[in-house]
Amino acid sequence: MALPSTYADRNCSLARALEIVGERWTLLIVRDAFLGLRRFGDFVTQLGIPRAVLTERLRHLVREGVLTRDDDGSGTVEYRLTDKGIELWPALHALMNWGDAHYSPAGAKRTLRHDRDGALLGADGRCRGCGEVVPVPEIRIEPGPGFTPGKAVVDPVSVRLNAPRRLLEPLETPRPR
């Protein structure tokens, strides 16, 4: 028997959320949007995702209001998280913490800091220095003790992503000619 492709008949908010972000690659695309990726080619480079799959996932996320698709008219298209997309941060943060706790024996792959005071964020999103719940644009992400570069070939996208930077800060990479 084939598995159903949707959970539309389920009276469950988690099932409905999984219809939006539960497909393979989707949460990684959202994660990379938080890290500042905006261009189709940068997503392809970073994720190694098939172009057709990325096209479908981006269309779905735009259709559902998680991302916007901005075309500047000169052929440059950028994808940005909407407010609805930014609301996914606590779920991504929780999954990152879970993955670090269970699958990263050397420690967190990436650490999160309050950009204002440099203190680490706790699992609850609070700054361990000032005690505030830190808004996403004020979170700095940087390589943690368990971080190891994953690619044999170093590309400009990976170099920028592996450097300390604020979430949502646009990733500036050279445009292909």
MARKE-208704 format. One record per residue (C-alpha): x, y, z; residue in one letter; residue number from 1. Coordinates in nm, 2 decimals, always signed. Layout:
BEGIN
     east    north       up   type   seq
        X        Y        Z      a   NUM
...
# end
This chain:
BEGIN
     east    north       up   type   seq
    +0.00    +0.00    +0.00      m     1
    +0.13    +0.34    -0.09      a     2
    +0.19    +0.60    +0.18      l     3
    -0.03    +0.90    +0.17      p     4
    +0.14    +1.22    +0.04      s     5
    -0.04    +1.45    +0.29      t     6
    -0.17    +1.46    +0.64      y     7
    -0.47    +1.68    +0.54      a     8
    -0.72    +1.46    +0.71      d     9
    -0.54    +1.46    +1.04      r    10
    -0.66    +1.68    +1.32      n    11
    -0.30    +1.75    +1.44      c    12
    -0.10    +2.07    +1.42      s    13
    +0.23    +1.88    +1.40      l    14
    +0.11    +1.68    +1.10      a    15
    +0.00    +2.00    +0.93      r    16
    +0.34    +2.16    +1.00      a    17
    +0.51    +1.85    +0.85      l    18
    +0.32    +1.91    +0.53      e    19
    +0.51    +2.24    +0.50      i    20
    +0.86    +2.16    +0.63      v    21
    +0.87    +1.78    +0.65      g    22
    +1.00    +1.69    +0.30      e    23
    +1.36    +1.59    +0.27      r    24
    +1.59    +1.90    +0.22      w    25
    +1.32    +2.15    +0.33      t    26
    +1.45    +2.22    +0.68      l    27
    +1.81    +2.24    +0.55      l    28
    +1.69    +2.51    +0.30      i    29
    +1.53    +2.70    +0.58      v    30
    +1.84    +2.66    +0.80      r    31
    +2.06    +2.80    +0.52      d    32
    +1.82    +3.09    +0.47      a    33
    +1.87    +3.17    +0.84      f    34
    +2.25    +3.15    +0.77      l    35
    +2.20    +3.42    +0.50      g    36
    +2.18    +3.22    +0.18      l    37
    +1.95    +3.39    -0.07      r    38
    +2.05    +3.28    -0.42      r    39
    +1.95    +2.96    -0.59      f    40
    +2.31    +2.88    -0.69      g    41
    +2.43    +2.93    -0.33      d    42
    +2.17    +2.68    -0.20      f    43
    +2.28    +2.43    -0.47      v    44
    +2.65    +2.48    -0.38      t    45
    +2.61    +2.45    -0.01      q    46
    +2.36    +2.17    +0.00      l    47
    +2.45    +1.96    -0.30      g    48
    +2.08    +1.93    -0.37      i    49
    +1.95    +1.84    -0.71      p    50
    +1.84    +2.16    -0.89      r    51
    +1.49    +2.02    -0.97      a    52
    +1.44    +1.93    -0.61      v    53
    +1.55    +2.27    -0.49      l    54
    +1.32    +2.44    -0.74      t    55
    +1.03    +2.24    -0.61      e    56
    +1.11    +2.30    -0.25      r    57
    +1.16    +2.67    -0.30      l    58
    +0.83    +2.71    -0.49      r    59
    +0.65    +2.52    -0.21      h    60
    +0.81    +2.74    +0.07      l    61
    +0.72    +3.05    -0.12      v    62
    +0.36    +2.93    -0.19      r    63
    +0.32    +2.86    +0.19      e    64
    +0.46    +3.20    +0.29      g    65
    +0.78    +3.07    +0.46      v    66
    +1.00    +3.24    +0.20      l    67
    +0.96    +3.53    -0.04      t    68
    +1.10    +3.53    -0.39      r    69
    +1.24    +3.87    -0.49      d    70
    +1.34    +3.93    -0.85      d    71
    +1.52    +4.26    -0.90      d    72
    +1.45    +4.27    -1.27      g    73
    +1.81    +4.22    -1.37      s    74
    +1.80    +3.84    -1.34      g    75
    +1.90    +3.82    -0.98      t    76
    +1.64    +3.63    -0.77      v    77
    +1.67    +3.61    -0.40      e    78
    +1.48    +3.41    -0.14      y    79
    +1.42    +3.55    +0.21      r    80
    +1.25    +3.43    +0.52      l    81
    +0.92    +3.59    +0.59      t    82
    +0.81    +3.66    +0.95      d    83
    +0.63    +3.32    +0.93      k    84
    +0.96    +3.16    +0.83      g    85
    +1.15    +3.33    +1.11      i    86
    +0.90    +3.18    +1.35      e    87
    +1.05    +2.84    +1.27      l    88
    +1.37    +2.94    +1.45      w    89
    +1.29    +2.78    +1.79      p    90
    +1.21    +2.45    +1.62      a    91
    +1.54    +2.46    +1.42      l    92
    +1.73    +2.56    +1.73      h    93
    +1.58    +2.27    +1.93      a    94
    +1.66    +2.02    +1.65      l    95
    +2.02    +2.15    +1.64      m    96
    +2.05    +2.11    +2.02      n    97
    +1.91    +1.76    +2.00      w    98
    +2.15    +1.67    +1.71      g    99
    +2.45    +1.81    +1.91      d   100
    +2.35    +1.62    +2.22      a   101
    +2.30    +1.28    +2.05      h   102
    +2.53    +1.29    +1.74      y   103
    +2.82    +1.53    +1.81      s   104
    +3.04    +1.37    +2.08      p   105
    +3.30    +1.65    +2.04      a   106
    +3.05    +1.92    +2.13      g   107
    +2.82    +2.16    +1.95      a   108
    +2.88    +2.19    +1.57      k   109
    +2.80    +2.55    +1.59      r   110
    +2.75    +2.78    +1.89      t   111
    +2.51    +3.07    +1.92      l   112
    +2.59    +3.39    +2.09      r   113
    +2.41    +3.71    +2.17      h   114
    +2.58    +3.95    +1.93      d   115
    +2.54    +4.24    +2.17      r   116
    +2.73    +4.10    +2.47      d   117
    +2.90    +3.79    +2.32      g   118
    +2.75    +3.55    +2.58      a   119
    +2.63    +3.20    +2.48      l   120
    +2.26    +3.13    +2.43      l   121
    +2.10    +2.85    +2.62      g   122
    +1.88    +2.59    +2.47      a   123
    +1.58    +2.81    +2.56      d   124
    +1.72    +3.09    +2.34      g   125
    +1.81    +3.31    +2.64      r   126
    +2.14    +3.49    +2.67      c   127
    +2.34    +3.34    +2.95      r   128
    +2.49    +3.68    +3.01      g   129
    +2.20    +3.92    +3.02      c   130
    +1.91    +3.67    +3.05      g   131
    +1.72    +3.81    +2.76      e   132
    +1.54    +3.60    +2.50      v   133
    +1.75    +3.70    +2.20      v   134
    +1.57    +3.79    +1.87      p   135
    +1.69    +3.61    +1.57      v   136
    +1.87    +3.91    +1.40      p   137
    +2.08    +3.95    +1.72      e   138
    +2.21    +3.59    +1.72      i   139
    +2.57    +3.53    +1.61      r   140
    +2.65    +3.18    +1.49      i   141
    +3.01    +3.05    +1.48      e   142
    +3.19    +2.72    +1.46      p   143
    +3.17    +2.52    +1.79      g   144
    +3.40    +2.27    +1.94      p   145
    +3.25    +1.98    +1.74      g   146
    +3.27    +2.17    +1.41      f   147
    +3.47    +2.01    +1.12      t   148
    +3.45    +2.15    +0.77      p   149
    +3.25    +1.90    +0.56      g   150
    +3.37    +1.96    +0.21      k   151
    +3.70    +1.86    +0.05      a   152
    +3.66    +2.15    -0.20      v   153
    +3.65    +2.49    -0.03      v   154
    +3.40    +2.72    -0.21      d   155
    +3.32    +3.09    -0.13      p   156
    +2.98    +3.00    +0.01      v   157
    +3.13    +2.76    +0.27      s   158
    +3.40    +3.00    +0.36      v   159
    +3.15    +3.27    +0.45      r   160
    +2.91    +3.03    +0.62      l   161
    +3.19    +2.89    +0.84      n   162
    +3.29    +3.23    +0.97      a   163
    +3.12    +3.39    +1.27      p   164
    +2.82    +3.59    +1.15      r   165
    +2.47    +3.71    +1.24      r   166
    +2.17    +3.50    +1.15      l   167
    +1.97    +3.64    +0.86      l   168
    +2.27    +3.85    +0.75      e   169
    +2.28    +3.83    +0.37      p   170
    +2.56    +3.60    +0.25      l   171
    +2.76    +3.81    +0.00      e   172
    +2.93    +3.59    -0.26      t   173
    +3.06    +3.68    -0.60      p   174
    +2.78    +3.67    -0.87      r   175
    +2.84    +3.42    -1.15      p   176
    +2.92    +3.59    -1.48      r   177
# end
